[in-house]
Amino acid sequence: MEFPSKLIENAVGELAKLPGIGKKTALRLALHLLKAETETTSNLAEALAKMRFDITYCQTCHNISDTEQCSICANKLRDHATICVVSDIRDVIAIENTGQYQGTYHVLGGVISPIEGIGPGDLHIDTLLERVTAPGSEVQEVILAISPTMEGDTTAFYLSRKLRDQEGVNISTIARGIPVGGELEYADEITLGRSIVERQRQAR
């Protein structure tokens, strides 16, 4: 693809690195920004820069946050006796959009995948165990809301083994309304919401 300007070519090249964005779409976006008001382009650039450099992660659950503790963990109206364990921040957003869950979360930051060299030590598992086992912990239920892939099931099994002997803590998994091999973020809100509501308690 030939470009009349090196600046346009550089912009298209960077935009095309985004997931799902091809060169033609990147060119269309670049030309749109070129024609837009200067303030529009400046605001976009500023918002992206602030997102990249100013955003932080919740010290409790590892969700994205503007402060040391995310708005969910800081909300006293949430059910802090229930922790929903997910692999990715996108899963938090997906579950929140259902409006069916009022507990808290714990973001693992991935799933156990020996093929990719990801083990339990590479995930936020230790902090989850600390939340559940800490003296005076109010946690009564841990929901394993991990996508039902081979790696996801391996991760859920590992966590259930780690947590099953914790007195007074029930372990449950989301109902299999989510298709096996599917990803939570692509599930429709009704199916995902029903999976949370109809979660299944695991045998110890």
C-alpha positions in Angstrom: 0.0 0.0 0.0 1.5 3.3 -1.1 1.1 6.4 1.1 1.3 10.1 0.0 2.9 11.0 3.4 5.3 9.3 5.7 3.4 10.6 8.7 0.2 9.0 7.4 2.1 5.7 6.8 3.5 5.8 10.4 0.1 6.4 11.8 -1.5 3.6 9.8 1.3 1.3 10.8 0.7 1.9 14.5 -3.1 1.7 14.2 -2.8 -1.6 12.2 -1.1 -3.1 15.2 -4.3 -3.0 17.2 -6.3 -6.3 17.3 -8.9 -6.6 14.6 -7.6 -3.6 12.7 -6.3 -4.2 9.2 -4.4 -1.8 7.0 -7.5 -0.5 5.2 -9.4 0.1 8.4 -6.3 1.8 9.9 -6.0 4.1 6.9 -9.7 5.0 7.3 -9.2 5.8 10.9 -6.1 7.8 10.3 -7.8 9.9 7.6 -10.8 10.5 9.8 -8.5 11.8 12.6 -6.7 13.9 10.1 -10.0 15.6 9.0 -11.4 15.9 12.5 -11.0 18.9 14.7 -7.6 19.3 16.2 -9.1 19.1 19.7 -10.6 15.7 18.9 -7.3 14.2 17.9 -5.5 15.8 20.8 -8.1 14.6 23.3 -7.8 11.0 21.9 -4.0 11.1 22.2 -4.2 12.5 25.7 -6.8 9.9 26.8 -4.7 7.0 25.5 -1.5 8.4 27.1 -3.2 8.8 30.4 -4.7 5.4 30.2 -1.3 3.8 29.5 0.7 5.6 32.1 -1.7 6.6 34.9 -3.9 3.5 35.2 -3.0 1.2 38.1 -4.2 -2.2 39.4 -6.2 -2.8 42.6 -4.0 -4.1 45.3 -6.8 -6.4 46.5 -8.2 -8.0 43.4 -5.9 -6.9 40.6 -8.7 -5.3 38.6 -7.8 -2.1 36.7 -8.3 1.0 38.8 -7.6 4.7 39.0 -6.6 4.3 42.7 -4.9 1.7 44.9 -8.3 0.0 45.5 -10.8 -0.4 42.7 -14.3 0.9 43.0 -15.8 -2.6 43.5 -13.5 -3.5 46.4 -14.1 -0.1 48.0 -17.9 -0.4 47.7 -19.3 -1.4 51.1 -22.6 -2.3 49.5 -21.0 -5.2 47.6 -21.0 -8.7 49.1 -17.5 -9.1 50.4 -18.2 -12.6 51.6 -18.2 -13.8 47.9 -15.2 -13.7 45.6 -15.6 -14.4 41.8 -12.3 -15.6 40.4 -11.7 -14.7 36.7 -8.7 -15.0 34.5 -8.9 -11.7 32.8 -10.1 -8.1 33.4 -12.4 -8.4 30.4 -14.3 -11.2 32.3 -15.0 -8.7 35.1 -16.5 -6.3 32.6 -18.6 -9.1 31.0 -20.0 -10.3 34.4 -20.7 -6.7 35.6 -22.7 -6.0 32.4 -25.1 -8.8 33.4 -26.2 -7.0 36.5 -26.6 -10.4 38.2 -23.6 -10.4 40.5 -23.0 -8.2 43.6 -19.9 -9.8 45.1 -16.2 -9.0 44.6 -13.7 -10.3 42.2 -10.2 -11.7 41.9 -8.3 -11.4 38.6 -5.8 -14.1 38.1 -4.1 -12.5 35.1 -4.3 -15.6 32.9 -4.7 -19.3 33.2 -2.3 -22.2 33.8 -0.8 -23.2 30.5 2.3 -25.5 30.5 2.5 -25.2 26.7 3.0 -21.4 27.0 5.2 -21.7 30.1 2.6 -20.2 32.4 2.5 -21.9 35.9 0.7 -21.1 39.1 3.5 -18.8 40.2 2.9 -16.6 37.2 -0.7 -15.9 38.3 -2.3 -13.9 41.2 -3.0 -17.1 43.1 -1.1 -16.4 46.2 -3.0 -13.2 46.9 -6.3 -15.1 46.4 -5.3 -17.6 49.0 -4.2 -14.8 51.3 -7.7 -13.2 51.0 -9.4 -16.4 51.8 -7.2 -17.7 54.6 -6.3 -14.4 56.3 -7.3 -14.2 60.0 -10.7 -12.7 60.3 -11.5 -13.2 56.6 -15.2 -12.8 55.8 -15.0 -14.9 52.6 -17.7 -17.6 52.6 -17.8 -18.5 48.9 -15.3 -18.6 46.0 -16.9 -18.7 42.5 -14.5 -20.1 39.9 -15.7 -18.2 36.8 -13.0 -19.3 34.4 -13.6 -20.0 30.7 -14.3 -23.8 30.2 -11.3 -24.4 28.0 -8.7 -27.1 28.8 -6.4 -24.5 30.4 -9.3 -23.0 32.2 -10.4 -26.3 33.6 -6.9 -27.1 34.7 -6.7 -23.7 36.5 -10.1 -24.3 38.2 -9.1 -27.7 39.3 -5.8 -26.4 40.8 -7.6 -23.7 42.7 -10.3 -26.0 44.0 -7.6 -28.3 45.4 -5.9 -25.4 47.1 -9.1 -24.1 48.6 -11.1 -27.2 49.4 -9.8 -27.7 52.9 -10.5 -24.1 53.9 -13.1 -24.3 56.7 -16.3 -22.4 56.1 -15.6 -21.5 52.5 -17.7 -23.0 49.7 -16.3 -23.4 46.3 -18.6 -23.2 43.3 -18.3 -23.0 39.5 -20.5 -21.1 37.1 -23.2 -23.3 35.5 -22.3 -24.7 32.1 -24.5 -22.3 30.2 -21.2 -21.2 28.8 -20.2 -23.6 26.0 -17.2 -25.8 26.5 -14.2 -24.2 24.8 -15.9 -20.8 24.8 -14.6 -17.5 26.2 -16.6 -15.5 28.8 -16.2 -12.2 27.1 -18.1 -13.4 24.0 -21.0 -14.9 25.8 -24.3 -13.0 25.7 -25.3 -11.3 28.9 -28.4 -13.4 29.5 -26.4 -16.7 29.3 -23.5 -15.3 31.4 -25.9 -13.9 34.0 -27.7 -17.2 34.3 -24.4 -19.1 34.6 -23.5 -16.9 37.6 -26.9 -17.2 39.3 -27.1 -21.0 38.7 -23.5 -21.6 39.7 -22.7 -25.1 41.0 -21.1 -25.9 44.3 -18.1 -28.2 44.0 -17.7 -31.3 46.1 -14.9 -31.3 48.6 
